[in-house]
Amino acid sequence: MKKNISIRTIVLVIIAAAVALASCRKDNYYMDGGLSGQSEAEKNLSVYDFLASRSNHMFDSLVKIIDLTNSKALVNQANITFFAVPNKGIRRLQLNYVPDDKQAPKPLAEIPKDTLLLLLNRFIIPNAKITLEQAVKDKKKFYRAGNGDSLYIYGTDGGIKPGGSTIQTSAFTIEFEHLKIPGTDTVKYVGKMQTHNLITANAVVHVLNEGSSFGAGLKQLYNR
């Protein structure tokens, strides 16, 4: 009898673990390098609701920026491409506001709202839903970001180098370059993605990797 109960317990534990793993994989599909199980319900969410609904809180800082700048309508506008920056990328901006203590990030509420809004607009391309497939087909193309900056989008295979082998050795991906920020020194900022082609009701969303920065090329910003 004890043996039967033990076996049943083991089976139940295995089933529970499998269900938990499946649930985790579904919620974190945007972290695994590709699209793997986005539900139809999620596809019907706005960008804001999609970011705010992540159970692992990966975009909490980005949602806070949207709230602080009253920009929900901006990210929920129809027919856009949105590049979502994870928490670690936004923390890099916060650290740049505290030059004397890199371990104490400046609270987002204390960063000027016009700066946050300018940067948020640099991750939005209005009037275009750019998929990975389209970027690869176009190869290289200029767009205007939401604040008017030039945004250079290119579909690339990291394994193909100029003058080298033409054999593809890794998956295609989107990268982009911001070419200038009005009112500051010009700095090229290259954004790399960890996941492409997430669908929301109003946008195609690409998630930047955790080595990205919401500062998008701005030089270190000091308290004034």
For each residue, the residues with C-beta under 8 A, 3 or more apart:
1: 4 5
2: 5 6
3: 6 7
4: 1 7 8
5: 1 2 8 9
6: 2 3 9 10
7: 3 4 10 11
8: 4 5 11 12
9: 5 6 12 13
10: 6 7 13 14
11: 7 8 14 15
12: 8 9 15 16
13: 9 10 16 17
14: 10 11 17 18
15: 11 12 18 19
16: 12 13 19 20
17: 13 14 20 21
18: 14 15 21 22
19: 15 16 22 23
20: 16 17 23 24
21: 17 18 24 25
22: 18 19 25 26
23: 19 20 26 27
24: 20 21 27 28
25: 21 22 28 29 32 36 37
26: 22 23 29 37 39
27: 23 24 54 55 56
28: 24 25 31 32 56
29: 25 26 32 34 35 36 37 38 195
30: 58 194 195 198 207
31: 28 58 194 195 207
32: 25 28 29 36 195
33: 171 194 195
34: 29 171 195 196
35: 29 38 195 196 197 198
36: 25 29 32
37: 25 26 29
38: 29 35 42 43 198 199
39: 26 42 43
40: 43 44
41: 44 45
42: 38 39 45 50 53 199 200
43: 38 39 40 199 200 201
44: 40 41 201
45: 41 42 49 50 53 200 201
46: 49 50 75 76 200 201 202
47: 50 51 75 76 80 82 200 202 203 205
48: 51 52 63 66 72 75 76
49: 45 46 52 53
50: 42 45 46 47 53 54 198 200 205
51: 47 48 54 59 62 63 66 84
52: 48 49 59 63
53: 42 45 49 50
54: 27 50 51 57 58 59
55: 27
56: 27 28
57: 54 60 87
58: 30 31 54 86 87
59: 51 52 54 62 63 84 86 87
60: 57 63 64 87
61: 64 65 87 90 91 108
62: 51 59 65 66 84 85 86 87 90 214
63: 48 51 52 59 60 66 67
64: 60 61 67 68 108
65: 61 62 68 69 71 90 108 116 120 214
66: 48 51 62 63 69 71 72 74 75 120
67: 63 64 70 72
68: 64 65 108 109 113 116
69: 65 66 113 116 117 120
70: 67
71: 65 66 74 75 117 120
72: 48 66 67 75 76
73: 76 77
74: 66 71 77 120 121 124 146
75: 46 47 48 66 71 72 80 82 120 124 203
76: 46 47 48 72 73 202
77: 73 74 80 126 202
78: 202
79: 126 127 128 129 202 203
80: 47 75 77 124 125 126 127 128 129 202 203 204
81: 124 125 128 129 130 203 204 205 206
82: 47 75 123 124 125 200 203 204 205 206
83: 123 124 176 191 193 205 206 207 208
84: 51 59 62 123 205 206 207 208
85: 62 89 90 123 208 212 213 214
86: 58 59 62 89 90 207 208 209 210 212
87: 57 58 59 60 61 62 90 91
88: 91 92 210 211 212
89: 85 86 92 93 208 210 211 212 213 214
90: 61 62 65 85 86 87 93 94 108 214
91: 61 87 88 94 95 105
92: 88 89 95 96 212 213 214 215
93: 89 90 96 97 111 119 213 214 215 218
94: 90 91 97 98 105 106 107 108 111
95: 91 92 98 102 105 106
96: 92 93 99 215 218 220 221
97: 93 94 105 106 110 111 221 222 223
98: 94 95 101 102 104 105 106 223
99: 96 220 222
100:
101: 98 104
102: 95 98
103:
104: 98 101
105: 91 94 95 97 98
106: 94 95 97 98 110 111 223
107: 94 110 111
108: 61 64 65 68 90 94 111 116
109: 68
110: 97 106 107
111: 93 94 97 106 107 108 115 116
112: 115 116
113: 68 69 116 117
114: 117 118
115: 111 112 118 119 221
116: 65 68 69 108 111 112 113 119 120
117: 69 71 113 114 120 121
118: 114 115 121 122 147 181
119: 93 115 116 122 123 214 215 216 218
120: 65 66 69 71 74 75 116 117 123 124 146
121: 74 117 118 124 145 146 147
122: 118 119 145 146 147 149 151 178 181 216
123: 82 83 84 85 119 120 145 146 214 216
124: 74 75 80 81 82 83 120 121 145 146
125: 80 81 82 128 130 143 144 145 146 151 153
126: 77 79 80 144 146
127: 79 80
128: 79 80 81 125 143
129: 79 80 81 203 204
130: 81 125 134 135 143 153 174 204
131: 134 135 196 197 204
132: 135 136 155 172 173 174 196 197 206
133: 136 137 197
134: 130 131 137 138 155
135: 130 131 132 138 141 153 154 155 174
136: 132 133 139 155 172
137: 133 134 155
138: 134 135 141 153 154 155
139: 136 154 155
140: 152 153 154
141: 135 138 152 153 154
142: 150 151 152 153
143: 125 128 130 150 151 153
144: 125 126 148 149 150 151
145: 121 122 123 124 125 148 149 150 151 178
146: 74 120 121 122 123 124 125 126
147: 118 121 122 182
148: 144 145 182
149: 122 144 145 178 179 180 181 182
150: 142 143 144 145 178 179 180
151: 122 125 142 143 144 145 176 177 178 179
152: 140 141 142 176 177 179
153: 125 130 135 138 140 141 142 143 174 175 176
154: 135 138 139 140 141 174 175 176
155: 132 134 135 136 137 138 139 172 173 174
156: 160 172 173 174 175
157: 160 168 169 170 171 172 173
158: 169 170 173
159: 165 167 168 169 170
160: 156 157 164 165 166 167 168 169
161: 164 165
162:
163:
164: 160 161
165: 159 160 161 169
166: 160
167: 159 160
168: 157 159 160 172
169: 157 158 159 160 165
170: 157 158 159
171: 33 34 157
172: 132 136 155 156 157 168
173: 132 155 156 157 158 192 193 196
174: 130 132 135 153 154 155 156 193 196 206
175: 153 154 156 190 191 192 193
176: 83 151 152 153 154 190 191
177: 151 152 188 189 190 191
178: 122 145 149 150 151 181 188 189 191 216 217
179: 149 150 151 152 186 188
180: 149 150 186
181: 118 122 149 178 184 186 187 216 217 218
182: 147 148 149
183:
184: 181 187 218 219
185: 219
186: 179 180 181
187: 181 184 217 218 219
188: 177 178 179 217
189: 177 178 213 216 217
190: 175 176 177
191: 83 175 176 177 178 208 212 216
192: 173 175 208 209 211 212
193: 83 173 174 175 196 206 207 208 209
194: 30 31 33 207 208 209 210
195: 29 30 31 32 33 34 35 198 206 207
196: 34 35 131 132 173 174 193 206
197: 35 131 132 133 204 206
198: 30 35 38 50 195 204 205 206 207
199: 38 42 43 204 205
200: 42 43 45 46 47 50 82 203 204 205
201: 43 44 45 46
202: 46 47 76 77 78 79 80
203: 47 75 79 80 81 82 129 200
204: 80 81 82 129 130 131 197 198 199 200
205: 47 50 81 82 83 84 198 199 200
206: 81 82 83 84 132 174 193 195 196 197 198
207: 30 31 83 84 86 193 194 195 198
208: 83 84 85 86 89 191 192 193 194 212
209: 86 192 193 194 212
210: 86 88 89 194
211: 88 89 192
212: 85 86 88 89 92 191 192 208 209
213: 85 89 92 93 189 216
214: 62 65 85 89 90 92 93 119 123
215: 92 93 96 119 218 221
216: 119 122 123 178 181 189 191 213
217: 178 181 187 188 189
218: 93 96 119 181 184 187 215 221
219: 184 185 187
220: 96 99
221: 96 97 115 215 218
222: 97 99
223: 97 98 106
224:
